[in-house]
Amino acid sequence: MQRTDVTIIFLLLFLSFKCNAQTDWRDCYPILVPRLESIPRIDGDLSDWKDHAFTDGVWDIDRIRYTPWYDPAINRLTDHGNEPSPEEDLNSRYYIAWDNKYLYLGAEVHDNVNDTKDPQHEPKRWYFKDAVCWFIKTPGHNISENFGQGVNAFCFVIDTLKPSYGAWWRHGDAKRTYIEETIPTNAVKYVIRMNPWGNSRGDFILEARIELALTFAKSDPDWRSPKEGDEYGLQIVHTDPDGGDYGGHLIIYGTGDNHNSWGKMVLVGPKNPIVRKQN
């Protein structure tokens, strides 16, 4: 058993004694994001790193409705007629990992429809299209200002044409809030693979990497290179209009733009894959 595994076990045991009905869920549900020892290839296939990343299983609307952050006004799916069951409408696994240079993001998604058409299109309106967005707060900034210094959202529109707005960055800096711009092309690499399992044209795999020094350091002049033990904030927003306007959302580990509602993401060392017992 590696040192990192022992550390994680002791941390989880400590939290199990600490947590009760009055405890903030974020203190009881640490998002322990492992460091990768090998640089993955960004090609729309997560198999070379997903077993070494953080993931906590399949998310769908039924699972979210039993979470502490659930709000039916913002966590919802839409019904445009002839819809499948909710779990077939949208369910996903999300992955995240890091190394000294990059943040790695992945999603394996089962979706009944791919919808990237927005009748009132603006580049910043990723939330009116099929998109997956990771909201991340850098360490040390706990003021309640929404999208101020150190607060970022990295959003990917699920369009294989990769339009100029397809990789979007909402963030603040030391003086401004809600800066909306594309992720600099030299700071991001991403691949979208549609219908990877041959079951639905709406299914997809998203794989991305973000260069930390070209993004976090711009939004937060106090940011320093990542190290084990650093505590970030994390929320995932998955939008799913299904032919409507401002349509369905899965919001995970938070309740919106206020980063004080987001989960606690702790950087940890490498993680061993799950080993299956031999017969």
N, C-alpha and C positions, 0 to 999 in steps of 0.2 A: 504494500500500500504506500503510495507516494505521500510526501509531506502535505501537499495541497489537499488530498482527500481527507487526511486526518484533521486538518484545520477546518474544512467544511463540516465534517461530522460534529466536531466540538461546537462550532458556531450554531448549528441547527439544534443540538441538544440544549444549549444555553437558551436559545429563543423559545424552545418548547416549554421551559420552566417559566420564562418571563411573560409569555403571552397569556392573556385572558380576555374576557368580553370587553373590558374597558381599555384595552391596549390598541393603539393605532395599528391598523392592519399592515402598514408599511414597515413597522418594526418586527412584525411576525413573518413577513414574506420577503426576505432578502432575495434580490435578483443577482445571483452570483455568476458573473460573466467571466469565463476562462480566457486565459492567454493562449494563443496558438503558437506552437513550436515550429510549425512549417507553414510557409506562405502558400495559400490555396490559389488555384487557378480560377479566375472569374470567367466562367463559361456557361452558366445556367445549370450546372450540375453540382449540387451541394455535397455529394457523397464523400469528397476528400476532406471535409472539415466539419460537417454537421454533428457527427458523433462526439466532437471535441468542443462544441459550442454550448451556450446556454439555450435550452428550450424546455418548456414545461407542458408539452403535449398539445393536443388539438383544442383550438378555441372555436366555439360557435355561439350563437345567441343564447342557447339553453345553458351553457356553462357560465356565460357572463351574467345572466340574470341572478345567479346565486353568489356573486362577488360583492364585497363591501362597497365598491365604487359604482355599482349598477344604477343607472338612471334611465328609465324607459323613454324619456324624452330625447335622449341622445344616442342610446344604444338601441338600434332598431333595424329591421329589414322592411322593405317596401313590397306591396302587393299590387301588381299591375294586371292581374288576371292570369290564370293558368300557371301559377307559380308552383314549384316543387315544395316539399316539406322544408321547414327552416334549416335543418341541418344539411340538406342538399343544396339549398340556396347559396350558402357560404360557410365554409369551415377551413381552417388554416392552422399551420404550424409556423412559428416564427423562430428565427435563430439569430444569435448575436455573439460575437467574439472580438478579440482585440490582439494587437501586438504593439510594438513600440512605435510603429509608423501609421498603422491603419486601424479603422473600425470596420468589422465585417458584418454585413446584414444579409439575411436570407429569409425567404418565405416560400412555403409549398402550399398552394392554394387550390381548393376545389370550389369552383364558382360556376353557376349555371349559364351566365351570360357575361361576355366582355363588352363593356360600355365605356367608351372614351369620348363620346359626342356630348358637347355642351353647347346648347343653342345661344348662350350669352357668353361665349368663351372669353376669358382673359387668361394670360399666362399663369397668374397666381391662383387660379381657381381649380387646383388639383382636386379639391374636396367635392367638386361636381362631376368627377370622373372616377372610374376604377383606379384606385391608387392605394399604396401602402406607405405609411409615413411613421418614422421613428422620431419622437420628441425626446431630446436629450439635454439635460442641464449639467453644466460643468461643476466641479466641486467648489463649495464655499460660498455660493450665492443663494441666500435663502430669503431675500426680500420678496414681497408679494407681487412686484411689478411683472406683468405678463410680457414675455418675450423682450426682456431687457438684456443686460450684459450676461453673457454666458448661457443663454437659452437658445436652443436650436431645434429646428425640425427639418429632417431630410426626407423628402417626399418623392415617390417614384410613380408616375402615371404608367399604367399597364398598357402601353402602346408600343408594339415592336418596331414602329417607324422611328421611335426615339426622337420626337420633336424637340425643339430647342427648350421648351418648358418641361420636358419629360422628367428631368432630375432637378427638383426645386428646393430652394433653401430659404426658410423663414428663420430669422434670427434677430437678436439685438446686438448692441455693442456698448461701449462705455458711455455713449451719449444719446443713442437712439433706440427706439423700440419698433418692432414689426417691420424690419427691413425685409423686403421680398425680392428675391433674385434667383437666377439659375445657380446651381452649384457650379463653381468654376470647373471647366472641362479638365484641367490638370489636377483637380482634387477628387475626381470621382471616376469610377469605372463600374458599369453595370450591364447586366445581360438579362433579358426577359425571354423565357422559352414557353411558348403557348402549347396547350394540349399535350403535355409531356408524357401522360399515361395513356393517351388515346381514348379517353372516356368522354371528354367534353371540350368544346372549343373555348369555353370560358376558363378552364383550368390553366394554371401557370406556375412556373417557378421563377422567382426573382432572386438574383444574386448581385450584391453590390459591395464595394469597398469605398470608404471615405478616408482621405488623407487628413490626419488629425491636425497637423501643424498649419495647414492651409484653410482650415475651417474653424476649429475651436479657438485657435490663437487669434483669429480675426474677431470673433464674437466676444472674446474674453482676454484682455491684455494680461490678466493674472494667471492664465492657464499655463500649466507646466506639463511636460511629457508624462504620459501615463505610467503608473506604477501600481503594483499589487497593494490593495487596501484602499485605493482612491474610491470615493463614493460619489457617484453621479445620480441624476434623476432620470427616469425612463417612463415614457408612455408610448403606446402604439395605437395609431388610428388607421383603420382600414375602411375605406369608403367604397360603396357598392350601389350606384344609382339604379342599375337594372332598367334603363330606359326612361327613368323619371328625371326630375330636376334635382333638388337637394335630397338625395335618397337615403339609402341604408348606411349605417355605420356600425362597426365594432370598435369600441374604445376600451383598451386594455391597460391596466395599471394606472388609471387616472380618471379625472372628470372634466378635462378640457384644458384651456390655455394656462391656467394657474399652475405653475410648476410645483407649488407646495402640495398639490394633490397627487403628484406622480410617485411611482414606486422608487424604492432605493436600490440602485444598481451598483454593486460593489465589484471592482476588478479583482480577480483572483488568479492564481497560477493555473497551469495546464490541468485538464480533466481527462481521466481515463474513460474510454468508451465502456458501456455496459457489456459485461461478458456473460454469454449464455451458458447455462449449466449443460455439460455433456451428459447424454443418456448413458 
